[in-house]
Amino acid sequence: MSVSVYFSNQIIQFAIGTRGKRGSLKAVYTTLAPEGSIINGIIMDAEALGAHVRSFWEANNFPKKDVYLVLNSNKIAGKSLSVPMLNEKKTLGFIMREFADMQRDDADNTLSYALMSVDRKTRVRNLYAEMAPKDQLKEFIQLFEDMGISLKGIISGESSIIGYAGQTILKQARTFVLQIINGNLVSNVLFADGEFKYYNSIRCFNEPGTEAYLDDLARSLNQMEQFMGAQKITSPIEKVLIAGTAGQNLPLYQGAVADRGINAPVEMINTGIGSSPELEQQAQMALFAVSGLFDQGKSSNFLTYFNAKDEEKPVIDPKAKGRIVSVITTFIVMAVGFGIALTLRLIRDSKYNELHDYNNKPTTKMQVMAYDEAVAKRDSMLAKYNAILFVSESVKSYPLCNEDIIKILEDAAKGYATIEMSSFDAETGSVGFTATSADVNDIYLYIDRLLQQKVFMKVDHTGYIYDNKEGVYNIHVECTLAESAGRTTE
């Protein structure tokens, strides 16, 4: 029995089943990591995260062998490459050169790649290659080793879901978009004419399930269409497959997609791995974890090349040979100049020795140490300042019920009702008050006015109560303030 664990942000998914070219699924589990312990696939608090995963693992009696990690992280870089038919070492060398512009001199990275297709005529393989920092992977390896688990593989979320789509969905359609909803993170995979073309992830800032949230999802499909236009892909999208949301949300989402001018049919994905309707629903809600049960080959596993030595040097092609001739010619010219430079160097040796002695004097070293301490102290204070600034800015995002908000409530009530403030919940941004009017219709007209105010994200109210003594109608109203409401004038 295999375990596929998916880490991204706070949501952690587990898929239990048999891993292979066509995986099988036994059960799906989901848990929420301690807040702030992991962000964008980067461990921020290893102790809290490890304790939570260990407790959840033991409570559900998961097996500790044949465990694979599916990791979604913005530190993992991926790109589609066309690579000649080379042996494994030369293939890795080719890929590493393609990522040369993304590497720092002091970076220690490892590679993985998944085969997308092969062009037999040109003897070219189309790969999806990725590069990940070893330090980040080591943190996850250590996290699981502390639980007594030796990871059998680490696969990126991108590679895993792209490979899954190529193995399963291509049997249903040649040009399609797979959209996976995972909390406020939405991922899109585009295949056109049977070939993988594009992957992206966007972050939605609206509340899941709201119309604005569904509109964000539909807007991300427009970005896919724009990409297809830029790449001159003329094949129409045959279908849009959705994963990670409840089926009852589908009609609203279909409407949002149609409003965006996208004519492709929108369907919930059928993973085909669930043995029952209930398990199928769980599978599509945890598709990244489920995709880890589909084997993409050993080259897609970061651990395969984790301890590999430097890749073989590339074979010199004719163009490179021409460049070598130029280098040799330049070397001959430089040899002549070397004689002149050597003379100048002997002249400057005495000056160098003088400077060397100065730099190694105890007083000079003490001054350097004092400077380094000052720089370290400055950096520490700057870090504290940035932390305080971050907290301050976060506080400003909370709404505030001040005189400006109360004035908006009172101005909206003019001509319809009188209001009496009763409560304000700073944590939820909820303002409570009672509206009173002799005509019950005026109260509802007042509510309509409130709904038009941009400072209120939501307006809820109870039914009215008639006060026989006063001859008026009373209704309790709860207004949820929008982000930063009441602070714009501060």
Buried (B, 14 or more C-beta within 10 A) or exposed (E): EBBBBBBBBBBBBBBBBEBEEEBBBEBBBBBEBBEEBBBBBBBBBBEBBBBBBBEBBEEEEBEEEBBBBBBBBEBBBBEBBEBEEBEBBBBBBBBBEBBEEEBEEEEEBBBBBBBBEEEEEEEBBBBBBBBBBBEBBEBBBEBBEBBEBEBBBBBBBBBBBBBBBBBBBBEBBBBBBBBBBBBBBBBBBBBBEEBBBBBBBBEBEBEBEBEEBBBBBBBBBEBBBEBBEEEEBEEEBBBBBBBBBEEEBBEBBBBBBEEBEBEBEBBBBBBEBBEEEEBBBBBBBBBBBBBBBBBBEEBBBBBBBBEEEEBBEEEEEEEEEEEEEEEEEEEEEEEEEEEEEEEEEEEEEEEEEEEEEEEEEEEEEEEEEEEEEEEEEEEEEEEEEEEEEEEEEEEEEBBBBBEBBBEBBBEBBEEBBEBEBEEBEEEEBBBBBBBBBEEBEBBBBBBEBBEEBEBBBBBEBEEBEEEEEEEBBBBBBBBBBBEBBBBEEE
